[in-house]
């Protein structure tokens, strides 16, 4: 009877040591690295950062089609921009607020011209 208890104890100890080593290897030696994750799959805090970066990129290069395509990955671009100030975990800088307002204005003007039929 004592022999079986020793065997079960050794197996249990081996499993605990193996799980501990596996945890340490997975956590510190070979951690998971996420590459090319879709913006919709990001944590909401990082989605807010993504929207801020899209607005800042638009302020720099003025490519409305690219900004619209990037924001469309999260849903309706206008709604995404309008919800940003309340969803952002950190206060937005004045430059970011200006860039977001400019992009929102450009998207609004673009969608208004599309709904009215655009230029003749």
Buried (B, 14 or more C-beta within 10 A) or exposed (E): EEEEEEEEEEEEEEEEEEEEEEEEEEEEEEEEEEEEEEBEEBEEEEBBBBBBEBBBBBBEEEEBEEBBEBBEBBEEBBEBBEBBEEEBEEEBEEEBBBBBEBBBEBBEEBBEEEEEEEEE
